[in-house]
Amino acid sequence: MEKIVLGIIQGATEFLPVSSSGHLTLFSKLIDIEPNLPFFAFLHLATLFAILIFVWKEIFEIINGLIKFDKKYYFLVLKIIISTLPAGIFGILFNSKIENSFNSLKLVGFFFLLTSTILFLSDKLGKNKDFFSISYLDALFIGLFQMVAIFPGISRSGFTLFGALLVGMEREKALKYSFLMSVPVIFGAGILEFENVRFDITIFISVLLAFFVGLLSLYILKKVTITKNLKIFGYYCLIIAMVSFLLR
C-alpha cells in the first residue's frame, strides 16, 4: 500500500514545480518507511512516458529534422545534450552524497525554500527566444540548474524552467525545453537503478498511477506557466518547507 501511495505522490509532484523527490522523502518519513532510492528512480522512469506524450510534437519535429539533415535540428540536439551533461556528470561523481541528502529533512526543507524563492521570481521572467535562438552557453546555463535539482526538495521542472526564463526563452518554449532536456537524465537514473528494484504487483500499480497522475500534472503546469501563476506553487513549497523543518 505504501508503494501505491508513493506512486500517486510521484505522479502528482514529478512535473508540478514542487520536487517529487522531496515529497517522496517527506512522505516516507510520515508513513515511517525507509527512503528507497531505487524505487524512487524507477517511479521517475514511469513518469518519463508522460513526458514523451507531452512533448511528442517537438520530438517528432526533431526526428523529422534530423532525417532531413536540417542543421538547425542537429544544433538543437547538441544544445539539449549540453544541457543534460552537468546533471549526468554530477550524479555519477557525487552519487553517495546525493543518496545521503534523502535522509535529512532539515536539508530537504532548506531546498524547498530555494524552490519557493525561484517560483516567485519566475513569474516576472521570460522574453521571446525559442529552442533555436538560445546559445550553447544558454544551454549550459540551464543545464546547471538541472544539476542542482538532483537534490530532494529542489524542483527539477521549477529550476530548469527558471533557468530557461532567465536566458530569455518564451514561457511555453521554456517549459517544453525543460522537459526535452529531462528525458536523458530521467531515463539514465531509472535504468541505473532498474536492477535494484524488487518487482511485485504494487510496483506496477504504482507505475500506472504515477503515469496517469503525472500526465494531468503536466497540463496543469503548462497552464500556470503561461498565465504566470507559478507563485501558487511557491506558497505551497514554503508551507512544505515548514513541515519538513518541524518533522526533523
N, C-alpha and C positions, 0 to 999 in steps of 0.2 A: 504493500500500500504506500509505503514511504516513497518508493521509486516513481509511482504513478503521480503522487503529489509533486515531486521534483520535476517530472516531465511537464506538468502543466505550468509550473513556475518558470521552467526553462523557455517554453514556447511563448509565454506572456512577456518575459523580460529580455529575451535574446535580442530583439530588434528595437523595442522601446528603449530610449536612452537612459536606462536605469541600472545597467550592469547585471546581466544574468548570473555571472559567476559570483558576484557579491551577494545576490539574493539566495543562490544555492548554498553558499557558505552560511548565511544568516539563518535560513530555514533548517539547515542541517543541525544547527545549534538548538533551535527552538523545538525540533522534534527529536532531539537527542540521538543523532546518528553521526558517525564519523564522516567528515568530508571525503567523498570518493572521487578523486581527480579523474581516473579513467572513465567512470560513469558520466561525469560532467562533460568531458571531452567528447564522449560518444553522443551525448544529447546535442552538443553543438553540431556534430556531423548530421544528425537528423534534421536540424533546422536549416542546414545548408540547402536542402531540396526546396524549402520555401523561398530562399534567396533566388535560386535558379528560375523559379516561376515568376518572381517579382521583376527580375531584370532579363527575362528571356528575349525581349525585343532587342535590347542592347547587345546581348551575347550573340544572337543570330546575325545582327548587323556587323559585329566584329568578325565573326567567322566568314561571312559573305565577303567582307572587305579583304580579308587575308587570302581567300581563294582567288579573288580578282587582282591580287598583288597591288592593292591600293596602299601606297606608302603611309598615308596618314593613320591607317589602322595598325600597321606594324609599329609605328611610333607610339600609338596609344597602348598597345600591348606592352611595349618596353616601359612606358610610364607606370603601368599597373604593376609590372614586375619590380620596378624601383620602389614603388610604394609598399610592396609586401616584404622586401628584403630586411628592413630593420627589425620587424617583429619576429621573422623567422630566425635571424641570427641571434637576437636577444633571447628568444625562447630556448634555443639549443644551448647557449653558453650559460644561462642562469636558471636552468630548469628547477634545480633544487630550491633556490631562493624563492622562486615563484610558488612552488608547492608549499613552502613554509608559510607564505603570506596568507594562505587559506585558513590557517589555524589562529590568526589574530584578528578578533573582531574590532579591536581598537584601531588597527591599521585599516581594516575594511571600512570602518566608519569615517576615517580621515579621507580615504579615497572617494567615498560617497559625497563628501563635502566638495571635493575637487570637481566631481561630475556636476553637482548642483551649480557651482560657480560658472562653469563653461556653458551650461544650458541657458542661464540668464543672459550671458553675453552673446550667445549665438543668434538670438532674435534681432540683434542690431547689425548683423554682418551679412555679406553676400553682395556680389555685383552681377556681371553678365558673362563670365568666362564659361566655356563648355569643356568637354573632355579634350578636345583637340588644341585648345588655346592655352592650356596650362603648360608651364615649362617643366623640364626634368627636375629642376630644383624645387618647384612647387610639389611635384610628385613625391620627392624625398621628404619634404617638409610634412606632408600629410601622413606619410609612412611613419614618421617619428611619433606622431600622435597615436597611431595604431600600436606601435611598440609599447608605449606607456600603458595602453589599455589592456595589456596582458594580465595585469594585476586585478584581483577581485575588488569590486566597488567602483572601478573606473570603467565607464561605459565605452565599449568599442565603437558603437554606432554614434554615440554622442561626441566622442573625442575626434573621430575621423571626419565627421560632419563639420565640427568646429574648425578643424584644420583646413578643410576644403573651402569653407566660407571665408576663412582668413586670407586665403590666396586669391579670393575674388570670384569664386565659382557661383553661378546662378543656383538658387536654392534646390530645385528639383534635381539638377545635374549633379550638384554636390552630394545629394543623398544617394543617387544611383551610383556615382563613382565610389562612394564609401562602401557600398555592398559589392561592387565588382572587385575591389581590391581585397575584400574579406574572404572571397572564395578560396584562394590557395591556402591562406592561413588556417581557416576553419577545417578545410579538408586535411591539411597536414597534421594538425593537432589531433583530429579524430582518428586518423589512420595510425598515428604513433601509439595511441592508447588502445586501439582496437583489440589487440591480443590479450590485454589485461582485463577486459570486461567479461564478467561471468553472466552468460545469457540465460534468461528464463522468460516466462510469459509476461511478467510485469515489465521487463525491459522493452519488449516490443510494443506493449500498450503505451508505455512512457514515450517511446519514439513517435508513435502516431499522434498522440496528444500534443507533443512538442511541435510537430509539423503543422497541424491544423491551427493551433492557437498562435503559432509563430506567423503564419500567413496573414491572419487577421491583424496581428500587431504591426506588420509591415505597412499595411494600408492606413492604419491609424497614424503611424509615424509620418507617412507621406503627407497626410492632411495637416498635421500640426506643424510640420516643417514649412510647408508652402504658406500657411496662414500666420506664420511667426508666433506660434504659441508653445514653443519648447519650454517656456518658463513654467508651464504646468508641471512638467516632469522635474524641473529644477526645485520646485517646492516639495515635490514628493521625495526626491533624493535627500533633501535637507531633513525631512522627518525620519527617513530610514537611517540616516547617519546618526541621529539622536538615539534611535532604538539600538543601533549597534554599540554605541558607547555605554548605554545602560546595561546591556547584556554581557559585557566583557568581564 
